[in-house]
Amino acid sequence: MKYLVNISRLFVGILFIISGLIKLNDPLGFSYKLQEYFSEEVLNLPFLEHYALMIAVLVVVYEVVLGVFLLIGYKPKFTVWSLLLMIVFFSFLTFYSAYFDKVKDCGCFGDAIKFTPWQSFTKDIILLFFILILFFGVKHVKPVFNKLTVTFLALLSFIFSFWFGYHVLMHLPTIDFRPYHIGANIQEGMTIPEDAPKPVVEYTWKFKVDGKDKIITTNGSYPSVKGDFVSVETKVIDEGYQPPVVDFSIETNDGDYTQQFLEKDKLVMIVSYNLDKMELEGARKLKAFSDKALKMGYTVIGLSASGEEAKQKLKERYHLNFDFYLCDEKALKAVVRSNPGILVLHKGTVMQKAHWNDIDDLKL
């Protein structure tokens, strides 16, 4: 039992630390995933959506700290009980989203590793197995250092986790796992290779034949049946190849300008998924920066999912001399974890990227 506990201790502790740090690297991204869980379509807890960021930070800090506690042997009973309760809760969420097909990606490892709902649930069940070993063998979880050192390391893990979470919120994720990272080409990210796997869709047809229902399943072709058509249902068996960049566009009511702007040599994109939620201090910095960029020969545009009224109101209030174009809100949240956020592009390739706090660090 002692050897099983030590193996489980290493496995669970390291996995919790890695999973927590990946999410702590991008707490805003995890908060968006929690908002998806809290929505009316999933858990129907919309009142929690306003607290998603706070909950996200607390959960991932707790996840990292528990992993450290387990490895160093700090307060074993508290740590193991906390791990058990957390994994039971996560198992419920992943099972619910998988069984009812509600959330396509649990966000367990942020954007670094994508899991299907059933893969996420399987991962949680495996973790539950090892945590149960720890639960029944908790007497074998001993501190690896003296009491003072273990307490110091436990406190240090708390301080580091909260500092790191605050740091990335005030700037940008230290490691950007999304397809809009520096060096990525947005046009290439939207491209689907000719030999890419195609989606596989199953069609279930229902006909009325001689007064009886007849069910026929095909891959899309209309079945040859002597009867009256009743209904058809579709089910995606395999989504096929999904490009890294989806739903990104630069549009107006007059047309789509995506390709036109992504061909520019010197393009500055100022991104705000929602203008009404834009940080005021960030909005104040846009005027001087955009004026400087325009004088240096850059094309400056804004991207937002907000309506025309909100766009005009912002332009007039801060005397901005660039236009805002339309883009999907979910896509913009993925582009940059800041509101506003700034990207500098060359022919669709992201050359620089900054939180509004770091707008003065951009080199034009």
C-alpha positions as a Markdown table, in Angstrom:
| # | Residue | x | y | z |
|---|---|---|---|---|
| 1 | Met | 0.0 | 0.0 | 0.0 |
| 2 | Lys | 2.9 | 2.4 | 0.8 |
| 3 | Tyr | 4.3 | 2.0 | -2.7 |
| 4 | Leu | 0.9 | 2.5 | -4.3 |
| 5 | Val | 0.3 | 5.6 | -2.3 |
| 6 | Asn | 3.7 | 7.1 | -3.3 |
| 7 | Ile | 3.1 | 6.3 | -7.0 |
| 8 | Ser | -0.4 | 7.9 | -6.7 |
| 9 | Arg | 1.0 | 10.8 | -4.8 |
| 10 | Leu | 3.5 | 11.6 | -7.6 |
| 11 | Phe | 1.0 | 11.1 | -10.4 |
| 12 | Val | -1.8 | 13.1 | -8.9 |
| 13 | Gly | 0.4 | 15.9 | -7.5 |
| 14 | Ile | 2.3 | 16.5 | -10.8 |
| 15 | Leu | -0.9 | 16.3 | -12.9 |
| 16 | Phe | -2.7 | 18.8 | -10.7 |
| 17 | Ile | 0.2 | 21.2 | -10.8 |
| 18 | Ile | 0.6 | 21.0 | -14.6 |
| 19 | Ser | -3.2 | 21.3 | -15.2 |
| 20 | Gly | -3.5 | 24.1 | -12.7 |
| 21 | Leu | -0.5 | 26.1 | -14.1 |
| 22 | Ile | -1.7 | 25.8 | -17.7 |
| 23 | Lys | -5.1 | 27.2 | -16.7 |
| 24 | Leu | -3.5 | 29.8 | -14.4 |
| 25 | Asn | -1.4 | 30.9 | -17.4 |
| 26 | Asp | -4.8 | 31.9 | -19.0 |
| 27 | Pro | -7.4 | 32.5 | -16.2 |
| 28 | Leu | -9.6 | 34.6 | -18.6 |
| 29 | Gly | -9.8 | 31.6 | -21.0 |
| 30 | Phe | -10.8 | 29.4 | -18.1 |
| 31 | Ser | -13.4 | 31.9 | -17.0 |
| 32 | Tyr | -15.0 | 31.9 | -20.5 |
| 33 | Lys | -15.2 | 28.1 | -20.2 |
| 34 | Leu | -16.9 | 28.4 | -16.8 |
| 35 | Gln | -19.4 | 30.9 | -18.3 |
| 36 | Glu | -20.2 | 28.2 | -20.9 |
| 37 | Tyr | -20.9 | 25.7 | -18.1 |
| 38 | Phe | -23.0 | 28.3 | -16.1 |
| 39 | Ser | -25.1 | 29.2 | -19.2 |
| 40 | Glu | -28.8 | 28.4 | -19.4 |
| 41 | Glu | -28.1 | 25.8 | -22.0 |
| 42 | Val | -25.8 | 23.8 | -19.7 |
| 43 | Leu | -26.2 | 24.1 | -15.9 |
| 44 | Asn | -28.7 | 26.9 | -16.0 |
| 45 | Leu | -26.8 | 29.0 | -13.4 |
| 46 | Pro | -26.5 | 32.4 | -15.3 |
| 47 | Phe | -26.1 | 34.4 | -12.1 |
| 48 | Leu | -22.7 | 32.8 | -11.6 |
| 49 | Glu | -21.5 | 34.1 | -15.0 |
| 50 | His | -20.7 | 37.5 | -13.5 |
| 51 | Tyr | -18.3 | 35.8 | -11.0 |
| 52 | Ala | -16.7 | 33.4 | -13.5 |
| 53 | Leu | -13.3 | 35.1 | -13.4 |
| 54 | Met | -13.1 | 35.2 | -9.6 |
| 55 | Ile | -14.2 | 31.5 | -9.5 |
| 56 | Ala | -11.7 | 30.6 | -12.2 |
| 57 | Val | -8.7 | 32.2 | -10.4 |
| 58 | Leu | -9.7 | 30.6 | -7.0 |
| 59 | Val | -10.2 | 27.1 | -8.6 |
| 60 | Val | -6.9 | 27.0 | -10.5 |
| 61 | Val | -4.9 | 28.5 | -7.6 |
| 62 | Tyr | -6.4 | 25.8 | -5.3 |
| 63 | Glu | -5.6 | 23.1 | -7.9 |
| 64 | Val | -1.9 | 24.1 | -8.1 |
| 65 | Val | -1.6 | 24.5 | -4.3 |
| 66 | Leu | -3.2 | 21.1 | -3.6 |
| 67 | Gly | -0.8 | 19.5 | -6.0 |
| 68 | Val | 2.1 | 21.1 | -4.1 |
| 69 | Phe | 0.6 | 20.2 | -0.8 |
| 70 | Leu | 0.4 | 16.5 | -1.8 |
| 71 | Leu | 4.0 | 16.4 | -3.1 |
| 72 | Ile | 5.5 | 17.9 | 0.0 |
| 73 | Gly | 3.1 | 16.2 | 2.4 |
| 74 | Tyr | 1.5 | 19.3 | 3.9 |
| 75 | Lys | -1.7 | 18.6 | 5.9 |
| 76 | Pro | -2.3 | 15.2 | 4.3 |
| 77 | Lys | -5.9 | 14.6 | 5.5 |
| 78 | Phe | -7.1 | 18.1 | 4.4 |
| 79 | Thr | -5.2 | 17.8 | 1.1 |
| 80 | Val | -6.6 | 14.3 | 0.2 |
| 81 | Trp | -10.2 | 15.2 | 1.2 |
| 82 | Ser | -9.9 | 18.4 | -0.9 |
| 83 | Leu | -8.6 | 16.4 | -3.9 |
| 84 | Leu | -11.4 | 13.9 | -3.6 |
| 85 | Leu | -14.1 | 16.5 | -3.4 |
| 86 | Met | -12.6 | 18.4 | -6.3 |
| 87 | Ile | -12.3 | 15.4 | -8.6 |
| 88 | Val | -15.8 | 14.2 | -7.8 |
| 89 | Phe | -17.1 | 17.7 | -8.8 |
| 90 | Phe | -15.0 | 17.7 | -12.0 |
| 91 | Ser | -16.2 | 14.1 | -12.8 |
| 92 | Phe | -19.8 | 15.3 | -12.5 |
| 93 | Leu | -19.2 | 18.2 | -14.8 |
| 94 | Thr | -17.4 | 16.2 | -17.5 |
| 95 | Phe | -19.9 | 13.4 | -17.4 |
| 96 | Tyr | -22.8 | 15.9 | -17.7 |
| 97 | Ser | -21.2 | 17.7 | -20.6 |
| 98 | Ala | -20.3 | 14.4 | -22.4 |
| 99 | Tyr | -23.6 | 12.6 | -21.8 |
| 100 | Phe | -25.8 | 15.5 | -22.8 |
| 101 | Asp | -23.3 | 16.8 | -25.4 |
| 102 | Lys | -23.3 | 20.3 | -23.9 |
| 103 | Val | -19.7 | 21.4 | -23.8 |
| 104 | Lys | -17.3 | 20.3 | -26.5 |
| 105 | Asp | -14.1 | 20.9 | -24.6 |
| 106 | Cys | -13.8 | 20.9 | -20.8 |
| 107 | Gly | -10.8 | 23.2 | -20.7 |
| 108 | Cys | -9.0 | 20.9 | -18.3 |
| 109 | Phe | -5.6 | 21.8 | -19.9 |
| 110 | Gly | -6.7 | 25.1 | -21.4 |
| 111 | Asp | -5.8 | 25.5 | -25.1 |
| 112 | Ala | -2.6 | 23.5 | -24.7 |
| 113 | Ile | -4.3 | 20.1 | -25.0 |
| 114 | Lys | -7.8 | 19.5 | -26.3 |
| 115 | Phe | -9.9 | 16.7 | -24.9 |
| 116 | Thr | -13.3 | 15.5 | -26.2 |
| 117 | Pro | -15.9 | 15.3 | -23.4 |
| 118 | Trp | -15.6 | 11.6 | -23.0 |
| 119 | Gln | -11.8 | 11.8 | -22.9 |
| 120 | Ser | -12.1 | 14.4 | -20.2 |
| 121 | Phe | -14.5 | 12.2 | -18.2 |
| 122 | Thr | -12.2 | 9.2 | -18.6 |
| 123 | Lys | -9.2 | 11.3 | -17.4 |
| 124 | Asp | -11.2 | 12.2 | -14.3 |
| 125 | Ile | -12.2 | 8.6 | -13.5 |
| 126 | Ile | -8.5 | 7.6 | -13.7 |
| 127 | Leu | -7.6 | 10.4 | -11.4 |
| 128 | Leu | -10.4 | 9.4 | -9.0 |
| 129 | Phe | -8.9 | 5.9 | -8.9 |
| 130 | Phe | -5.5 | 7.2 | -7.8 |
| 131 | Ile | -7.1 | 9.7 | -5.4 |
| 132 | Leu | -9.1 | 6.9 | -3.7 |
| 133 | Ile | -5.8 | 5.0 | -3.2 |
| 134 | Leu | -4.5 | 8.2 | -1.4 |
| 135 | Phe | -7.7 | 8.4 | 0.6 |
| 136 | Phe | -7.5 | 4.9 | 2.0 |
| 137 | Gly | -3.7 | 5.1 | 2.4 |
| 138 | Val | -3.5 | 8.7 | 3.7 |
| 139 | Lys | -1.4 | 7.5 | 6.7 |
| 140 | His | 1.4 | 6.8 | 4.3 |
| 141 | Val | 1.5 | 10.4 | 3.0 |
| 142 | Lys | 4.3 | 11.9 | 5.1 |
| 143 | Pro | 6.0 | 15.3 | 5.0 |
| 144 | Val | 9.2 | 15.2 | 2.9 |
| 145 | Phe | 10.9 | 18.0 | 5.0 |
| 146 | Asn | 10.6 | 19.3 | 8.5 |
| 147 | Lys | 7.5 | 21.1 | 9.6 |
| 148 | Leu | 8.9 | 24.6 | 9.1 |
| 149 | Thr | 10.2 | 23.9 | 5.6 |
| 150 | Val | 7.0 | 22.3 | 4.5 |
| 151 | Thr | 4.9 | 25.2 | 5.9 |
| 152 | Phe | 7.2 | 27.7 | 4.1 |
| 153 | Leu | 6.9 | 25.8 | 0.8 |
| 154 | Ala | 3.1 | 25.6 | 1.2 |
| 155 | Leu | 2.9 | 29.4 | 1.8 |
| 156 | Leu | 5.2 | 30.1 | -1.1 |
| 157 | Ser | 3.0 | 28.1 | -3.5 |
| 158 | Phe | 0.0 | 30.3 | -2.4 |
| 159 | Ile | 2.0 | 33.5 | -3.0 |
| 160 | Phe | 3.4 | 32.4 | -6.3 |
| 161 | Ser | 0.0 | 31.2 | -7.7 |
| 162 | Phe | -1.8 | 34.4 | -6.8 |
| 163 | Trp | 1.1 | 36.5 | -8.1 |
| 164 | Phe | 1.2 | 34.6 | -11.4 |
| 165 | Gly | -2.5 | 34.8 | -11.9 |
| 166 | Tyr | -2.5 | 38.5 | -11.3 |
| 167 | His | 0.5 | 39.0 | -13.6 |
| 168 | Val | -1.1 | 37.4 | -16.6 |
| 169 | Leu | -4.3 | 39.2 | -16.1 |
| 170 | Met | -2.5 | 42.5 | -16.1 |
| 171 | His | -0.5 | 41.6 | -19.1 |
| 172 | Leu | -1.0 | 38.5 | -21.4 |
| 173 | Pro | -0.5 | 34.7 | -20.9 |
| 174 | Thr | 3.2 | 33.9 | -20.5 |
| 175 | Ile | 2.8 | 31.1 | -23.1 |
| 176 | Asp | 0.2 | 31.6 | -25.8 |
| 177 | Phe | -1.3 | 28.3 | -27.0 |
| 178 | Arg | -3.9 | 29.9 | -29.3 |
| 179 | Pro | -3.6 | 30.1 | -33.1 |
| 180 | Tyr | -3.1 | 33.9 | -32.8 |
| 181 | His | 0.2 | 33.8 | -31.0 |
| 182 | Ile | 3.2 | 35.8 | -32.2 |
| 183 | Gly | 4.6 | 34.3 | -35.3 |
| 184 | Ala | 1.3 | 32.7 | -36.4 |
| 185 | Asn | -0.3 | 33.5 | -39.7 |
| 186 | Ile | -4.0 | 34.0 | -39.5 |
| 187 | Gln | -4.7 | 33.3 | -43.2 |
| 188 | Glu | -2.8 | 30.0 | -43.0 |
| 189 | Gly | -4.7 | 29.2 | -39.8 |
| 190 | Met | -8.0 | 29.5 | -41.7 |
| 191 | Thr | -6.9 | 27.3 | -44.6 |
| 192 | Ile | -8.3 | 23.7 | -45.0 |
| 193 | Pro | -5.8 | 21.4 | -46.8 |
| 194 | Glu | -7.3 | 19.7 | -49.9 |
| 195 | Asp | -6.5 | 16.2 | -48.5 |
| 196 | Ala | -7.9 | 17.0 | -45.0 |
| 197 | Pro | -10.4 | 14.5 | -43.6 |
| 198 | Lys | -14.0 | 15.5 | -44.4 |
| 199 | Pro | -16.8 | 15.5 | -41.8 |
| 200 | Val | -18.8 | 12.3 | -41.5 |
| 201 | Val | -22.5 | 12.8 | -40.9 |
| 202 | Glu | -25.1 | 10.1 | -40.3 |
| 203 | Tyr | -28.6 | 10.8 | -41.6 |
| 204 | Thr | -31.5 | 8.9 | -40.1 |
| 205 | Trp | -34.6 | 9.1 | -42.3 |
| 206 | Lys | -38.1 | 8.3 | -41.2 |
| 207 | Phe | -40.8 | 7.3 | -43.8 |
| 208 | Lys | -44.3 | 6.1 | -43.6 |
| 209 | Val | -44.6 | 2.9 | -45.6 |
| 210 | Asp | -47.9 | 1.1 | -45.8 |
| 211 | Gly | -49.1 | 2.8 | -42.6 |
| 212 | Lys | -45.9 | 1.8 | -40.7 |
| 213 | Asp | -42.8 | 3.8 | -39.8 |
| 214 | Lys | -39.6 | 2.8 | -41.5 |
| 215 | Ile | -36.2 | 4.1 | -40.4 |
| 216 | Ile | -33.3 | 4.2 | -42.9 |
| 217 | Thr | -29.7 | 5.4 | -42.2 |
| 218 | Thr | -27.5 | 6.8 | -44.9 |
| 219 | Asn | -24.4 | 9.0 | -45.2 |
| 220 | Gly | -26.5 | 11.8 | -46.8 |
| 221 | Ser | -28.0 | 10.4 | -49.9 |
| 222 | Tyr | -31.8 | 10.4 | -50.2 |
| 223 | Pro | -33.0 | 6.8 | -49.8 |
| 224 | Ser | -35.1 | 5.2 | -52.5 |
| 225 | Val | -38.2 | 4.4 | -50.6 |
| 226 | Lys | -41.8 | 4.0 | -51.8 |
| 227 | Gly | -43.5 | 5.8 | -49.0 |
| 228 | Asp | -44.2 | 9.3 | -47.5 |
| 229 | Phe | -41.3 | 11.2 | -46.0 |
| 230 | Val | -41.8 | 12.1 | -42.3 |
| 231 | Ser | -38.5 | 13.5 | -41.0 |
| 232 | Val | -34.8 | 13.3 | -41.0 |
| 233 | Glu | -32.2 | 13.7 | -38.2 |
| 234 | Thr | -28.5 | 14.2 | -38.5 |
| 235 | Lys | -25.6 | 13.1 | -36.2 |
| 236 | Val | -22.0 | 14.1 | -36.6 |
| 237 | Ile | -19.9 | 10.9 | -36.4 |
| 238 | Asp | -16.6 | 12.6 | -37.1 |
| 239 | Glu | -16.1 | 16.4 | -37.4 |
| 240 | Gly | -13.1 | 15.9 | -39.8 |
| 241 | Tyr | -10.4 | 18.5 | -40.0 |
| 242 | Gln | -11.1 | 21.7 | -38.1 |
| 243 | Pro | -8.8 | 24.6 | -38.9 |
| 244 | Pro | -7.1 | 26.3 | -35.9 |
| 245 | Val | -8.7 | 29.7 | -36.8 |
| 246 | Val | -12.5 | 29.7 | -37.1 |
| 247 | Asp | -15.1 | 32.5 | -37.2 |
| 248 | Phe | -12.4 | 35.2 | -37.6 |
| 249 | Ser | -13.5 | 37.9 | -40.0 |
| 250 | Ile | -13.2 | 41.7 | -40.7 |
| 251 | Glu | -16.6 | 42.8 | -41.9 |
| 252 | Thr | -19.0 | 45.7 | -42.3 |
| 253 | Asn | -22.6 | 45.7 | -43.5 |
| 254 | Asp | -21.2 | 46.3 | -47.0 |
| 255 | Gly | -19.0 | 43.3 | -47.2 |
| 256 | Asp | -16.1 | 41.1 | -46.0 |
| 257 | Tyr | -12.7 | 42.8 | -45.9 |
| 258 | Thr | -10.8 | 39.9 | -44.2 |
| 259 | Gln | -8.4 | 39.1 | -47.0 |
| 260 | Gln | -7.9 | 42.7 | -48.0 |
| 261 | Phe | -6.6 | 43.7 | -44.5 |
| 262 | Leu | -4.6 | 40.5 | -43.9 |
| 263 | Glu | -2.6 | 41.3 | -47.1 |
| 264 | Lys | -1.4 | 44.6 | -45.6 |
| 265 | Asp | 2.3 | 45.1 | -44.9 |
| 266 | Lys | 1.7 | 47.2 | -41.8 |
| 267 | Leu | -1.5 | 46.6 | -40.0 |
| 268 | Val | -2.5 | 47.4 | -36.4 |
| 269 | Met | -5.6 | 45.7 | -35.1 |
| 270 | Ile | -7.2 | 47.1 | -31.9 |
| 271 | Val | -9.4 | 44.3 | -30.5 |
| 272 | Ser | -12.4 | 44.7 | -28.1 |
| 273 | Tyr | -14.9 | 41.9 | -28.0 |
| 274 | Asn | -17.3 | 44.2 | -26.3 |
| 275 | Leu | -16.9 | 48.0 | -26.4 |
| 276 | Asp | -19.2 | 48.5 | -23.4 |
| 277 | Lys | -16.9 | 46.3 | -21.3 |
| 278 | Met | -13.7 | 48.0 | -22.5 |
| 279 | Glu | -11.3 | 49.1 | -19.7 |
| 280 | Leu | -11.5 | 52.9 | -19.5 |
| 281 | Glu | -7.8 | 53.3 | -18.9 |
| 282 | Gly | -7.1 | 51.2 | -22.0 |
| 283 | Ala | -9.5 | 53.2 | -24.1 |
| 284 | Arg | -7.8 | 56.4 | -23.1 |
| 285 | Lys | -4.4 | 55.1 | -24.4 |
| 286 | Leu | -5.8 | 54.3 | -27.9 |
| 287 | Lys | -5.8 | 57.8 | -29.2 |
| 288 | Ala | -2.1 | 58.6 | -28.9 |
| 289 | Phe | -1.1 | 55.1 | -30.0 |
| 290 | Ser | -3.3 | 55.0 | -33.1 |
| 291 | Asp | -2.2 | 58.5 | -34.1 |
| 292 | Lys | 1.4 | 57.5 | -33.9 |
| 293 | Ala | 0.8 | 54.3 | -35.9 |
| 294 | Leu | -1.0 | 56.2 | -38.7 |
| 295 | Lys | 1.8 | 58.8 | -38.9 |
| 296 | Met | 4.3 | 55.9 | -39.3 |
| 297 | Gly | 2.4 | 54.5 | -42.3 |
| 298 | Tyr | 0.4 | 51.8 | -40.5 |
| 299 | Thr | -3.2 | 50.9 | -41.4 |
| 300 | Val | -5.2 | 51.0 | -38.1 |
| 301 | Ile | -8.5 | 49.2 | -37.6 |
| 302 | Gly | -10.7 | 48.2 | -34.7 |
| 303 | Leu | -12.4 | 44.8 | -34.3 |
| 304 | Ser | -15.5 | 44.3 | -32.1 |
| 305 | Ala | -18.7 | 42.4 | -31.9 |
| 306 | Ser | -20.5 | 45.5 | -30.6 |
| 307 | Gly | -23.1 | 47.3 | -32.7 |
| 308 | Glu | -22.7 | 50.5 | -34.7 |
| 309 | Glu | -24.0 | 52.8 | -32.0 |
| 310 | Ala | -21.4 | 51.6 | -29.5 |
| 311 | Lys | -18.7 | 52.0 | -32.1 |
| 312 | Gln | -19.6 | 55.6 | -33.0 |
| 313 | Lys | -20.0 | 56.5 | -29.3 |
| 314 | Leu | -16.5 | 55.2 | -28.5 |
| 315 | Lys | -15.0 | 57.0 | -31.5 |
| 316 | Glu | -16.6 | 60.3 | -30.5 |
| 317 | Arg | -15.8 | 60.1 | -26.8 |
| 318 | Tyr | -12.1 | 59.4 | -27.3 |
| 319 | His | -11.7 | 61.2 | -30.7 |
| 320 | Leu | -10.4 | 58.0 | -32.4 |
| 321 | Asn | -9.4 | 58.3 | -36.1 |
| 322 | Phe | -9.9 | 54.7 | -37.1 |
| 323 | Asp | -12.9 | 52.6 | -37.9 |
| 324 | Phe | -14.2 | 49.5 | -36.1 |
| 325 | Tyr | -15.1 | 46.4 | -38.1 |
| 326 | Leu | -17.3 | 43.5 | -37.1 |
| 327 | Cys | -16.0 | 40.1 | -35.9 |
| 328 | Asp | -17.5 | 37.3 | -33.8 |
| 329 | Glu | -17.2 | 37.8 | -30.1 |
| 330 | Lys | -16.0 | 34.3 | -29.3 |
| 331 | Ala | -13.3 | 34.6 | -31.9 |
| 332 | Leu | -12.1 | 38.0 | -30.5 |
| 333 | Lys | -11.9 | 36.6 | -27.0 |
| 334 | Ala | -9.5 | 34.0 | -28.4 |
| 335 | Val | -7.4 | 36.6 | -30.4 |
| 336 | Val | -6.2 | 38.5 | -27.3 |
| 337 | Arg | -6.9 | 38.1 | -23.6 |
| 338 | Ser | -7.3 | 41.9 | -23.1 |
| 339 | Asn | -10.0 | 44.4 | -23.7 |
| 340 | Pro | -8.7 | 46.3 | -25.5 |
| 341 | Gly | -5.8 | 44.3 | -26.9 |
| 342 | Ile | -3.4 | 45.3 | -29.7 |
| 343 | Leu | -1.9 | 43.2 | -32.5 |
| 344 | Val | 0.7 | 44.3 | -35.1 |
| 345 | Leu | 0.6 | 42.2 | -38.3 |
| 346 | His | 2.6 | 41.9 | -41.5 |
| 347 | Lys | 0.6 | 40.2 | -44.3 |
| 348 | Gly | -1.5 | 38.3 | -41.8 |
| 349 | Thr | 1.4 | 37.2 | -39.5 |
| 350 | Val | 1.2 | 38.4 | -35.9 |
| 351 | Met | 4.5 | 40.3 | -35.3 |
| 352 | Gln | 3.6 | 41.8 | -31.9 |
| 353 | Lys | 0.8 | 41.5 | -29.4 |
| 354 | Ala | 0.1 | 43.4 | -26.3 |
| 355 | His | -2.3 | 44.0 | -23.4 |
| 356 | Trp | -3.4 | 47.6 | -23.2 |
| 357 | Asn | -1.2 | 47.9 | -20.0 |
| 358 | Asp | 1.8 | 47.3 | -22.3 |
| 359 | Ile | 0.8 | 49.4 | -25.3 |
| 360 | Asp | 3.9 | 51.6 | -24.9 |
| 361 | Asp | 6.1 | 48.6 | -25.3 |
| 362 | Leu | 5.0 | 48.0 | -28.9 |
| 363 | Lys | 7.7 | 48.9 | -31.4 |
| 364 | Leu | 6.4 | 50.5 | -34.6 |
